Amino acid sequence: MQDLSLLEMVIRLVVSVLLGALIGLERETHGRPAGLRTHILVCFGATLFTLSSYQMAGTRFDPARVTAQIVTGVGFLGAGTIIHQGSVIRGLTTAASIWTVAAIGVAAGIGGQMLYLAAVASILVFVVLSLMPRVEALLTAHKDERSLNITTSLDTEHICDILSILSKHNIRIHMISRDECPEENVQLITLRIRLPAGLDEQALNRDLTTGAKVISCRWD
């Protein structure tokens, strides 16, 4: 590794840019917080760190000392793409893709068979990000999922009561978000739920109205 020519190191950097662009393009087309440029720079930086660590280590020191810090550094970067909106957390997949693209950059910097492995890994990640949403949609197409919009006062205890009632009716919650309207002293709670077979919606609405003091509830 220490005897690499300038041309060989440049080639690995170029390859890392291309591999990072492949994954970043998929994120960019879906409007994610970290897109094309971010993934390219993360992959490029990981490769450059790897090449630099091997050049500095020579034959006497451990080259993994520098590259090991990439995992920690990218962890902080990925955390910045995670967005917390009410009770909804977004950006976890993008954070994971940034973490993975850093590993691809390290593999590209090591070279040899790892360079081919980096290329294969990039293709696999691209396929997972592109096709898995469709596969998930097909797998859950037969499931009875609906949205329930609940309006209640701003008292947070009402949310606990709502969750307790939903659990009583064997309802599974996939997503929950909350929007406050302080002027009217109300909050809108939106839930994406999976309904069990034979659910009595009228009984559920009645329990929500009486048990959780819900002002109104609407199904979508």
matplotlib code that plots the C-alpha trace (Angstrom):
import matplotlib.pyplot as plt

x = [0.0, 2.9, 4.3, 1.2, 1.9, 0.1, -1.9, -3.2, -4.3, -6.1, -7.9, -9.1, -10.3, -12.2, -13.8, -14.9, -16.5, -18.4, -19.6, -20.7, -22.5, -24.5, -26.0, -26.2, -28.2, -30.9, -31.2, -31.2, -34.1, -36.2, -35.5, -33.7, -31.7, -28.4, -28.2, -25.7, -22.9, -23.0, -22.6, -19.9, -17.9, -18.3, -17.1, -14.3, -13.2, -13.2, -11.0, -8.6, -8.3, -7.6, -4.9, -3.4, -3.3, -1.5, 1.0, 1.7, 1.9, 4.6, 5.7, 6.1, 2.7, -0.9, -2.7, -6.1, -5.8, -6.9, -9.5, -11.1, -12.0, -14.1, -16.8, -17.1, -16.9, -19.5, -21.8, -22.0, -22.6, -25.4, -27.1, -27.4, -29.7, -32.2, -35.1, -37.5, -41.0, -43.3, -43.4, -42.1, -38.5, -37.3, -33.9, -32.8, -32.4, -30.3, -28.1, -27.6, -26.7, -24.1, -22.6, -22.5, -21.0, -18.2, -17.4, -17.5, -15.0, -12.7, -12.9, -12.1, -9.1, -7.7, -7.8, -7.1, -10.1, -11.7, -12.1, -14.3, -16.1, -16.8, -18.3, -20.6, -21.6, -22.6, -24.8, -26.4, -27.1, -28.6, -30.8, -32.0, -32.8, -34.5, -36.5, -37.2, -39.9, -41.8, -41.3, -42.5, -45.6, -46.4, -45.9, -48.2, -50.7, -53.1, -52.9, -55.7, -53.9, -55.7, -55.1, -57.0, -57.1, -58.0, -58.7, -58.3, -57.2, -53.6, -53.5, -50.7, -52.5, -55.1, -52.4, -51.7, -55.4, -55.7, -52.8, -54.3, -57.6, -56.1, -54.1, -57.3, -58.7, -55.6, -54.6, -51.0, -49.6, -47.1, -46.7, -47.9, -47.6, -48.9, -49.7, -50.6, -53.0, -52.5, -54.9, -57.8, -56.2, -56.4, -54.0, -54.4, -53.0, -52.5, -52.0, -51.2, -52.6, -53.1, -56.6, -57.3, -59.9, -63.4, -62.7, -65.9, -65.1, -68.2, -67.1, -63.6, -65.0, -67.2, -64.3, -62.1, -64.9, -65.7, -62.4, -59.9, -62.2, -61.6, -63.3, -63.5, -62.0, -61.9, -60.9, -58.9]
y = [0.0, 2.4, 2.0, 3.2, 5.6, 8.9, 7.6, 4.6, 6.7, 9.1, 6.2, 5.0, 8.5, 8.7, 5.3, 6.4, 9.5, 7.4, 4.9, 7.6, 9.3, 6.1, 6.0, 9.8, 10.0, 7.7, 9.8, 13.0, 11.9, 11.2, 14.6, 13.3, 15.6, 14.3, 13.9, 13.6, 15.9, 14.7, 11.1, 11.8, 13.9, 11.2, 8.4, 10.6, 11.7, 8.1, 7.0, 9.9, 9.3, 5.6, 6.4, 9.0, 6.7, 4.0, 6.5, 7.9, 4.5, 3.1, -0.4, 0.4, 1.7, 0.6, 2.2, 1.4, 4.1, 6.9, 4.9, 3.7, 7.2, 7.5, 5.3, 7.8, 10.9, 9.7, 8.8, 12.5, 13.5, 10.9, 12.2, 15.6, 14.1, 12.8, 15.1, 15.0, 16.3, 15.9, 12.2, 11.3, 10.6, 11.0, 10.6, 7.3, 5.6, 8.5, 8.4, 4.7, 5.3, 7.9, 5.4, 2.7, 4.9, 5.7, 2.0, 1.8, 4.7, 2.9, -0.3, 1.7, 3.2, -0.2, -1.3, -4.8, -7.1, -4.6, -2.2, -4.8, -5.4, -1.7, -1.7, -4.7, -3.1, 0.1, -1.7, -3.7, -0.6, 1.2, -1.8, -1.9, 1.8, 1.7, -1.5, -2.2, 0.5, -1.3, -4.7, -3.3, -1.9, -5.3, -7.1, -4.8, -4.3, -6.8, -5.3, -3.0, 0.2, 3.5, 7.0, 8.3, 12.0, 12.9, 16.4, 16.8, 19.5, 20.2, 18.1, 15.5, 13.0, 12.6, 11.1, 8.4, 7.7, 7.5, 5.0, 2.9, 2.7, 1.8, -1.0, -2.2, -2.7, -4.5, -1.7, -1.5, 2.0, 2.5, 6.3, 9.1, 12.9, 15.8, 19.4, 22.0, 24.9, 27.0, 29.7, 27.2, 25.1, 21.9, 19.5, 17.3, 13.8, 11.8, 8.1, 5.6, 2.3, -1.3, -2.5, -5.9, -8.2, -7.5, -4.1, -2.3, 1.3, 2.7, 1.2, 2.6, 6.0, 5.8, 4.8, 7.6, 10.2, 9.2, 7.7, 10.1, 13.2, 13.4, 16.3, 14.6, 11.8, 11.2, 8.2, 8.5]
z = [0.0, 0.8, -2.7, -4.5, -7.4, -7.6, -10.5, -8.5, -5.6, -8.0, -9.6, -6.2, -5.4, -8.7, -8.1, -4.7, -6.2, -8.7, -6.1, -3.7, -6.6, -7.3, -3.8, -3.5, -6.7, -5.3, -2.2, -4.2, -6.5, -3.4, -1.8, 1.2, 3.6, 2.4, -1.4, -4.2, -3.0, 0.6, -0.3, -2.8, -0.3, 2.5, 0.2, -1.2, 2.3, 3.7, 0.8, 1.2, 4.9, 4.2, 1.7, 4.0, 7.0, 5.0, 3.7, 7.2, 8.9, 6.7, 7.8, 11.5, 12.6, 12.5, 9.6, 11.0, 13.7, 11.4, 9.5, 12.7, 13.5, 10.3, 11.9, 14.8, 12.7, 10.2, 13.1, 14.1, 10.5, 10.0, 13.2, 11.6, 8.9, 11.4, 11.7, 14.7, 13.8, 16.8, 17.4, 13.9, 13.2, 9.7, 8.0, 9.6, 6.2, 4.9, 8.0, 7.5, 3.8, 4.8, 7.3, 4.6, 2.0, 4.3, 4.6, 0.8, 0.7, 3.1, 1.0, -2.2, -0.5, 0.6, -3.1, -4.4, -4.0, -1.6, -4.5, -6.3, -3.1, -2.7, -6.2, -5.5, -2.1, -3.9, -6.3, -3.5, -1.5, -4.6, -5.2, -1.6, -1.5, -4.8, -4.7, -1.0, -0.7, -3.5, -1.9, 1.5, -0.3, -1.9, 1.4, 3.3, 0.6, 2.1, 5.6, 6.6, 7.4, 7.9, 9.2, 12.3, 12.9, 16.5, 17.9, 21.6, 24.1, 24.7, 27.9, 27.3, 29.5, 26.7, 24.5, 27.1, 27.3, 23.5, 23.3, 26.1, 24.4, 21.0, 22.8, 24.4, 20.9, 19.7, 17.3, 16.2, 15.7, 12.9, 13.1, 15.3, 14.8, 16.8, 15.7, 18.4, 18.0, 21.2, 20.1, 20.2, 23.0, 20.9, 19.3, 16.2, 16.6, 13.4, 13.7, 11.0, 12.4, 11.4, 12.2, 13.6, 12.0, 13.2, 14.7, 15.9, 14.8, 16.5, 19.8, 19.4, 18.6, 21.7, 23.9, 22.5, 23.1, 26.6, 27.9, 26.4, 26.1, 22.3, 20.6, 17.3, 15.3, 11.6, 9.5, 6.3]

ax = plt.figure().add_subplot(projection="3d")
ax.plot(x, y, z, "-o")
ax.set_aspect("equal")
plt.show()
